Amino acid sequence: MPTQVKTLFLTDRSPHHQAAALRAAPPLLDITMLRRPTRDRLLAHLAETEILISERADQIDRELIAAAPHLRLIQRLGSLTHDIDVAAATARGIPVCYWPIAGCIMVAEHMVLQMLVLVKRLLSVHAVAVAAADWERPSLRTDENTFAYNWSKQTDIVGLYGQTIGILGFGEIGAELARRLQPFQPSCVRYHKRHPLPATVEETLGITYAPVAELIAQSTFLCALLPFTPETDQSLTAETFAAMPQGAFLVSCGSGSVIDEGALATALASGHLAGAALDTYEFEPLQPENPLVQLARQGTINLLLTPHTAAGAASNRQPSSRGAEYTNILNFLAGEPLINRV
């Protein structure tokens, strides 16, 4: 049996996600998983590390690289590498690679969909189009001169072009979302996270840092991507929604428990918010007494609820996306070309 390769896996994710990553790992990797280690503990583990996996974000500086005499590869799970000292690694002949996370990309796609559904009022206009068959009104066959644009007399249908978009909680999903928003040409995309990104990363992603209060007060679309922590628990409240501009939209694919769902329902019912789209909830599966479910069932509010499927739902026949994250490591160990080398 081949000797296992000493692998250090750094992550900020919960034990649930850690277990999924370990289940998908190739058996030839001897993995030590560390969540938010102290620097001293990290330095101690690096002494024997051959492959360093950094999931989503971890500063890997010159000192850490120097503390790993056996290090052969640095693999970032995610697309952002600004916090890795690539020059220090290159000087040692250590390749640095990144691996875009499929689930994060799909969540970003879902958030663009959420925004388009709301701003195009797709739920209500679909219902109107289906109901039109019962109107018993005459119609004409269309050609280049004959058509009936907006024959149902809809209003307040616009687009993402020129909108002000705010991303609250900016990690890997936020970066993928920012990339996908660029072709829609919003007037600006602001973001907030605890530690602002370097200016070079902001320029590449087309984003601008903003304090939380400013982000909330100036965003036509507020995209909530906050993780669950004691500080974020129920942090989006009635005061938050009142501070949003009249006619603004909330879209959420972060932790469901950060949102006061009753307060959100009130803000929607009052007309202060023009719409909301959520994929995650405080209690899952949804229950009939959830105020958002009750509001959605009325059919008069611009509200899209999806059953926590933003990251996709593969069939049992499809390989695990977590398993695919080790592809580059297997390529490296087999002497095959590396993918996404920085």
N, C-alpha and C positions, 0 to 999 in steps of 0.2 A: 504494500500500500504506500503511495507517495506520501512524503512528509507534508504535513499541513502547513499552510502559510500563515504566519502570525499577522492577524488583521485587527486593526483598531477601528471601531465604528463609532463615530461621534454623532449624537443626535440630540435634538431638543424635544423630540416627540414622546408621546405617552407610552406606557408599557404595552398597550394594545398594539400600537404600530411597531414597536420594537419586536414584539413576538412575531408579527407578520414578516418582518424583514429577515429574522433568523430562520423562520420556516422555509423561506425561499432561497436561502444561501446555499451555494455549492458546498459539498462535504469537504472539499480540500482546503477550505478556509477555516482557520482556528480563530473565531471571532470573539473579541471582547467588546461588549456594548457599554458605552458610557453616556449618561445623560447629564449635561451641564457639569462636567467635572471641574474641580478646582484646578488651578494651573499646576500646582505641585503634583497632584495626582496624575494629571495629563502628562507631565514631563516624565514621571516615573514609568508610565506605561509605554511611552514612545521609545524607550531604550531597546526594546525587542521588536518593535513594529516593522513589518515589511511593507504592508499595504495600509494606507490610511484612507478611510471612507469618511467623508464629512457630509452629513445629510442636511441639505438646504442652507445652513449658515453656521459657520464657526470661523473665528479668526485663526488662521494658520500663518504665523509670522516666522521671521528668520530664526528666532531662538528655538521655537518648537521644531523646525526642520533640522536645525543643528543638533538637537537632542535625540534625533532618530538616526543612528549610524547605519542601520540596516534598511532604511526606507527605500523602496523601489518605485512606488506609484502613489500619487495622491488623486483620489477620485471624488469629485464633488457630485452628490446627488442633487441636481438642480442646475439652473442655468446661470446663476450669479457667482462670479469668482473674484470679485473685487477685494474680498477679505483674505485672499490667499496670496502670499508673497511668491509669485511665480518666478521672479528673478532669482530669489534664493534657491528655489527648487531646481531651476534650470542650471544654475551654477554647479549643482551637485549631480547633474545628469538625471534628475528625477522628473519624469513627465507628470504634468498636471492636466487632468481631463474633467469635463463636465458631462452630465447626463440629464437632459430635460426629463422632468417627471410627468408621465402620461396623465396621471390623475389630476395634477395641477393644471395641465393644459386643458383638460376636459372641463374642469370647474370654471376656468377663465372663459371658455366658449359658452358655457351655460350662463354666465353672468352677462355676456353680451346679448345672448338670447333674451334673458330677463329684461334687460333695458329696452330692447327692440319691441318686445311684446307690450310693454307698458307705454312707451312713447308713441307707438303706432296704434295703440288701443285694440290690439288684435283679438282679445277675448270678446269685446263687445261688437266689433265689426264682423267677426265670424258669425256671431249669433244673428246679427241683422241680415247678413247675406243668406243664411239658411232659412230664416223666417220670411224672406222676401217672396218665396214661392207661394205663400198664402195671401199675398196682397191683392191679387187679381187686378193687376195693372198691365196695360199693354206694353209690349217691348218690341224693339226693332233689331234686326240682324245687324251686327256691327261690321264696319269696314273702315277705311282710312278717314272718312268724313262723318261717319255715323257711329256715335257712341254716347254714353250717358255717364260722364265722369261724376263721381260722388252722387249717384242717383239716390242714395239714402240720406243725403244732407248731413253728413257727419261733420263734427268740428273738433278742434284741439288735437289734430293728428299732425305730428311733426317728425323729427328724426334726431339722430345723435350729432349731426353736423352742427357746429357752433355751440354745443352744450358745454356747461361747466361740470366736470365730473370729479368727485372726490373719493379716494380710496382710503378707508380707515382700517389700518392694520395692513402693513405692506411687507409681505414675504414673497415666497416663490409664486404663489397664485397671483398676487398683486402684480408682479413683474410680467407674468404671462398675460394678464389682463391688459396692462398698459401697452404691450406690443400689439395686441389685437384691436385696441381702440384707435391706434394711429391712423389706419386707413379711413376711418369715419370722420376724421378732421374735427374733433371737438375743439372748442375755443381754448380750453386748457384742461389738463389732468393734474390735479393736486393729490398729494398723499400725505399720510402721517404715520410715523412709526417712532419708537423710542429713540432711536439713533438715526439721524438723517443719513442718506446715502451720499457717497462722493459725487461731486458735481459731474464727473465724467459719466457715471452711471445714470444720473438724472437726465443728462443730455441725450444719451443713447435711447433711453426709454421714453423720452418726451414728457417728463414729469417735473413737478415743482413741489418742494416741501412746504407744508403749511401747518401752523398750530391747530390743535383739535377744534377749538372754538371757531376759528376762521374757516376751517374746512367744512364744518357743519353749516355755518351761516351762509356760505357762498356757493354751495354745490347744488346744481339742479338735480343731479343724481348722487346719492350717497351710497357707496358700495361698502358694505360692512364685511370685513374679513378678519375680525378679531378672534383670536383663540380664547378658549375658556381659561381664566385664571381667577383667583379671588378678587383681583382688582377689576376685571372686566365683567364679572357676574352681574347681570341686570344693569349694565352701565348705559344702555340706550333706553332712556326713560321719556316720560311725557315732556320734561324740560328739553331733552334733545330734539324731539320732534317739533316742539314749538319754536325752537331756534332755527329750524330749517326754513328755507324760503317758502312762501305760499306757492303751492303748485309743484313742489319738489317731489322726487321719487326716492324710495328706499329699496335697495336690492341687497340681499344677504345670502352669503354662502359660508359665512364663518360659523362660530359656535352659536347654536340656537339659544342658549341660555343667556347670552349677552343682551337680548332684546326683551323689554317689557311688552309682551304681546297684547295685553289689555290696553295699554297706553297707545300702542300702534293702531289698534282697531279704532280707538276713539279719534285719533288724528286723521284716519282715513274716512271715517263716517262723517266727521265734521266738514270734510272737504279741504282741510288745510293741506294735507298731502294729496297729490294727484294720483298716486298709485304706489303699490309695493309688490315685491316678488321675493318669496322666501323658499329656500330648499331645506333649511334646518330649523328645529323648534326646541323649546324648552323641554317638552316631554314628547318622546317618540315611541311608537307611532302616534299620530294625531288622534285626539279624542273629540267626540261631538261637542263637548262643552268649551273647547278652545274658541276664544272670541274671534280669531281670524277665520276659522272654519265656518262659524255662524255667519260672519260677514260675507264670506265668499259664496255661501249658499243663497244669499239674497240675489246675486247676479247683477247688482247695480253698481258695484264698486270695482275699480280697476285693480284687481288683486289676483296675483298668480301664486298658487301654492303647488310645489312639487315634492314628492315623497323621499327626500334625501337621496337623490340619484344624480346629482350634478357631476360627480366624478366618474360616471359611467356604471354600467352593470353588465359585466361579461358573463357569457354562458359558461357552464361547467367544462365545456370542451376547450375553452380558450386558455392559454397559458397565463400564469399570474404576471401582472405588470411588475410586481416586486422582483420576481425572478429575472425579468429582463434588465433590471438595474445592475445586475452583476455581469452583463455581457462584456463590457469593456475590460473588466478584471480578468475574465476568462481569456479574452483575446490577448491581453498582456502576458499572461502566464504561458500561453501557447505560442508566443512569438509572432502573433498576427498583428496587423495594423490596428492602431488605436483609433477610436472614434471620438470626435470633438476634443481634440487636444488643443490646449490653450497656446 
